[in-house]
Amino acid sequence: MPRATTTIPFHALRFEDDLPTLHEVERRLKTFLRGLRRQRQAAQTGDDEGGRDKMDQFFDYLNEAERRKIRRRAHRYVQRLDALSDLSEENRAKLTPIRGGLPVTRVTSEHEADEIAAALHAEMPWIAPATEAVWHGLRASAREGLPGVRFTPLVLIGPPGVGKSFWARRLAHHLEVPGTKIDATGEPASFALTGSQRGWGSAHAGKLVNTVLTHRHGGPLVIIDEIEKADEVRSNKGTRHTLTDALLPLLERMTAATWECPFFQVKMDMSWVNWVMTANSRQGLPEPFQSRCVVLDLPDLTTAQLRDFAMNEAARRRLPAPAVDALAAIFETGALSHRRLSLRTVARMLDRAEALAKHPVLH
């Protein structure tokens, strides 16, 4: 059964057909001006019904200068209400999914939080510290009756191949939330995450906003790999852009609730986004960034842990018995004892076994 959701406002936008027309705003301003004149006259002369009736025609008359002033103010007001006025029709259409708010996944009880954590721990028990941190966050979300799930952003530090990113993907699966992954060693990661400001030649929305719009979900899980290796970028004017700096307002719940997308230039509630970041070491991670996260050091995997993972994953993939026996034999005979095994090695073995199991046999 799908997990429960709550719809959050997510934005404070007013779409075009929700905006008052220019004519309507002008009418309201004219009515206000006429009423203001009457109030001032009544304050000066007393509430004389006869005299006030005689002055109605005077109050209703607006000269050309007043009409122009009202028209200018009405135009500026409508323009300011329409935060999307500078966007093309195509980009306006991209924001349509957030109209009326977006759902976020919630955990309805502490028992449900226990089930999620137990399922995740059964798959990857060697990442128990991370699972425990998430578990506490899920239980608190349920206990406090929050509309969505929240846990403190995680930084998982450990050698390559221990399953940090795989664990994060499995977490998204068990939470039933969309996930997106960013490789910090690829393109300028800060722009990949948040996007770049409209007006630049290469302006674009970032993966964070695109994930929200594509999946129509306000609480995705963002996975950032090898965050300590992200390069800093400097503009022609010397402005410095780093991934960790871009993350700081998103990792704080209060500032994330009013985060402004650089491309759409619209404030969005990103406070229900959850974060898992991976690194091979703490070196290169600034203190302000670490202070906003739970930083966990993970040990290398043992052969027994890798074997258990291979058997569990083989069962999940429903590999035939001969393929499972062959995998078990590789570990039991020590055929790979001369190699440094990692989760990536085991995953390739599983992929190969799955491919062979599905391969047609020639007679």
N, C-alpha and C positions, 0 to 999 in steps of 0.2 A: 504494500500500500504506500502511495507517495507520501512524503513528509508534509506536515502542515505548513502553510505559508501565511504571511501577513502582508497586506499591501501598504507600503509607505508612500508619502507624497513624493519623495525623491527630488523634486525640483519646485521652483516657484514661477515657472513660465506661464505666460498666457498666450495661447495659440491664437492665430489670426481671427478665427470666427468667434473667439471669446472676448475680443477687444471691442470697446465701444467705438462707434463710427465717429468720424470727424464732425459730422452734422450733429450727432447726439451730444458730444462734448461742448460744441459751440452753444447749443441750446441751454445746457446746464449752466454754463458760465454767464450767459445773458440773464437767465432767471436769477442767478445768484446776485449779479450786479443790481438788478432792479429791486430785489428784496433788500439789499444793503442800503440802497438810497432811501427806501421807505423807513427802515429802522433809524437811520440818521435823522430824517426829517421829523419822525415821531419823537425822538429824544430832544430835539431842539424846540419843537412847537407844541408838544403835548399830543395826546391821541384824539385829535379832532376828526370825527368820522366825515363830517361835511367837507372840511378842508382837504382831507385825504382823498375823497372821491374826486374832487376837482383837480388834484395833482396827478391822478393815475396816468393821464395822457403824457404828462411831462416825464414821469418815471419810466414809462415804456419806451420812450424815444431814445435811440442810440445813434450818435453821430458817426460819420464814416471813420474817424480816427479810432473811436472805441471799437467799432466792428473789426477793423484791421488788427488791433491789439488782441482782441479775443480770438481771432482766427489764427494769429501767430502762436498764442499760448496753447490753443487746442491742438495745433499741429505738433508742437514740441511735446505735449503731454502724450499724445497717441504714439509718437515715435519712441518715447522712453518706455512706454508700456510694452511695445513690440521689440523684445530683446533679439528677435530673429530677423529683424528687418534687413540686416547686412548680409544674410545668408542667401545662397542660391536656392532655387526651388528644390534641387536635388538634396542639398544638405538639410533643408527644412524637413524634407520627407524622412531623412534618417532619424530625426528626433521624434517622429510620430510614436514609436513604441513607448516612450516615457509619459505620454499623455495619460492623465488619470492615475499616475503613480506606477510603482513596480512592486512585484512580490519579493519578499525575502523569506528564506527557509527558517523555520523555528523548531525548537525542540520542546515538546509539550510537557515532558516530565523528566525527572532525574533518572527514572528507570530507562527511558529512551536514550538518554545520554550514556548510561551504563552499557546498553546494548551496542551502541556505535563504537565505544571505546573497546569493548570486548572483542568485537569482530575485527577491528583494526589491529589489536594486539595479537590476536590469534594468527594473523597473516605475517606479521613482522615483529616478533617479540623483542628483538635486539634494539628496536627504536622505542622501547618502553618510555624513556624520559619524555620524548615528544608526545607520545600518545597520552601520557598522564597529564601533561600541560593542557592539551586540548580537552581532555576529559573534564578537568576542573572548570574550564571555561564553559563547556556545554552544560554542566550541572548548574553553574551559577546563572546561565542564561535562562534555564528552565525554572529555577527557584525564584528568580526575580521577575518572571513573567515577561521577559523582553520579547519584542515582536520578531526578532531574528536571533541568530546565533553569533556569539562573539567569543574570541579567545585572544590573548595577547599575541602580537606578531612573533613568529618563531624564526630563529636563525639556527640552522642545523649545521654543525661543523664536524667534518670527518673526512677520512680518506676517500678517494674516488671509488665508486662501485659498491658502497655499503647500502644503497637504496634510498637515499634522501629524497630524491625527486619522485621515485616510484611510490614511496610512502605518502608523499603529498598528493599524488594523483589518486591513490586509493582512499585518502581522506575525503577528497572531493566526491568520489564515488559513494562513499558511505553517508556523507552528508546530503547527497543528491543536490549538489549545487554545480553550476558551470565552473570550469577552471580554465585558466590561460597560463601559458608558460613563456617566460622571457629569458633569453640567454644573455647574460650581462656582458659576455665577451664578443657579442655580435655587433650590430649597428649601434650607434650612440644610444645606450640603454635608457637614458633619461627621456629621450624623445620617443623611443619605442613604447615606453610605459605611458607617458602623459600626453604625447603628441606635441606638435609645434604650433606656434601662434599663427593665427590667420593673417594673411598678408605676405608671408614668406613665400618664395617660389615653391618650396617643398613642403608647404603646410599640410598637415594631416592630423586626424584624430588618433589618439594613442590606443594601445591594446586594451587598456583598462576600460575606456569608454566604449570601444567597439565590442568588447565582450558583453558589457551590460546591454547595449542596444541589440546585438545579435540574438542573445538568449532571453532578452526581456526579463532580466533578473537583477535585482539591486544588491545582491550579496554573493558575488562570485568568490572563488578562491584564486588568488594570484600567486604563482610560483616563480621565483626569480633564482636562476641557477648561477653559481659562481659569482656571487655579488661582490666579493672582494677584488675581483679582476676587472671590474667596470672602469673604463677610461673616463677621464674628464674631457669635456669639450669646451673650447673657447671660441667665441664669436669674433668677427672682425673687429668689434669694438672692445674686445678684451673681457667680455662677460663670461664667467665661469659657470659651466653646467655639469653637475655630477648626478649620478643615479641616487646616491644616498641623500643628497640635498633635496632632490625631487620627491623622495619618499617621506621626508620628515613631516610635512603637513598631512600626509595621508595616513601615517601611523598613529597620529593623535586623533582620538575620536571627535573632540570638539572642533578642530580645524577641518577634519575630513567631512564633517556634516555640511560644511559650506564651501567645499573645494570647487574652484572654478576651472573648467576645462579650457586650456589655452586656445584650442581650435574653435570650438563652438562659442566660447566666451559666455558660458552659462554656468551658474552655480548648481552643483549636484551633490546629493547626500551620499558620500562614499563611506560613511561610518560603519556600514554593515559588510564591507569588503573585509575578508580575512587574508592573512599574508603568511606564506612559508618561504623562507629564503635559505639557500644552501651556500656553503663555503668550504674550502679545504683548510683554511686557517683563519685566525682572527686578524692577522696582519692585513692592513688596508681598510679595516672597518673603523670609521671614526667613532669616538665616544658618544657624541649626541645621538648617533644612529643606534648604537648598542644599548643606550639607556632606555630606548623606547621598545625594546624587544626582550624576549627570553632567549638567551644564547645558550645552546646546549652542545656539549662535546660528545661525539659518538665514537665508540671504539670500532676497530676493524672487526670483520666477521670471522667466526670460526667455521671450520669445515662442517661441523654438525649443524650449525644454524643454516648454512647454505643448503645442506641436504634436506633439512626440514622445509625450507622455502621451496626447493625444487619439487618435493613431493606434494606439498599443498597446492602449488601453482599447477602442477600436472593434473591434479584432481579437479581444480577449478576449470581448466581447459578441456576436461573430459578426454584426456589422452587414453588410447587403448592400453590394456594391461602390458603387452610386450614392450611398448615404449616406456612405460613407467618402470618396469623391471630393468630395462637397459640403463635408464638414468640412475637407478639405485645402485646398480653394479659398478658404475663409474666411481661413485663415492666410496663404496665398500671395498673395492680392490685397490684404492689409492692410485688409480691410473693418472690422476691429475695432480699428484702430490708435489711434482716438481714445478708447478705453475702457481702464480698468485691468483687464486680464485676471487672473483667478485660477483656481485649480483648481475653485472652486465654479461659476464661469461655464462652464468647459469641461464640468463634470459635467452642468449643465443642458442644454447643447447636445447632449451624448451621450444624455441621457434623452429629449429631444425627437426626436432622430433615431431612437432605438429605438422610440419610440411611433409615429412616422410609418411606420416600416418594417413594423410589425405591424398598422397600421390597415387595415381592409378598404376596397377600392376599389369605388365605385359605377360601374356600366356603364350 
